[in-house]
């Protein structure tokens, strides 16, 4: 697991930096690891993982959050309309062909490739393609997860009725909802100065401080949350 995480992190940082023309580290610390041996501990951890977005105020139910992939256990398009190839636009057909060729070749999805896939798609097509990507590159063994509960209904009941635990890994707790990060990203996109939110990473410090003040005035984010979002060292001076 340590070797896999190290290789994945190195690959991610290289791709991230390449997409915005920067160099240097992105991740601040190593991942935490705590093996789960007994069935009860595994069940607690599964519930904890799926409930993370609920606890952080991103959704009401765990299955309503796209990025924990829970809804994909029973649907191949839980967050979009069904994709019908013969009715799709030429740009969507092109994107689907490129995506499938990439997956068939055993290649991962690079930032530049993803940007080109979504460049000409509308909102409906974007949602369809995201669902398709998650299905093609799916890595979760849902049957293995269900084996700890007996059925999907029992697993969902467990997820809905408690939060689960992860007391073996020490985490820095940031009070408040994570919805402010969505607000900050939307604010950056609407500003029109950046092609994507990643580019904020390489903005000059003076620009980041300006953005800090703007975000602070227009969202309910704390100074620490804004500094984290902007990749800016946090201090009380940022708020002046």
Secondary structure, DSSP 8 states (H G I E B T S, - for coil): -HHHHHHHHHHHHHHHHHHHT--S----S--------SHHHHHHHHHHHHHHHHHTTS-SSGGG-GGG-GGGGT-S-TTS----GGGS-HHHHHHHHHHHHHHHTT----HHHHHHHHTT--HHHHHHHHHHHHHHT----HHHHHTTTSSHHHHHHHHHH------SS------S-THHHHHHHHHHHHH-S-SSGGGGGGS-HHHHHHHHHHHHHHS---HHHHHHHHT----GGGG-
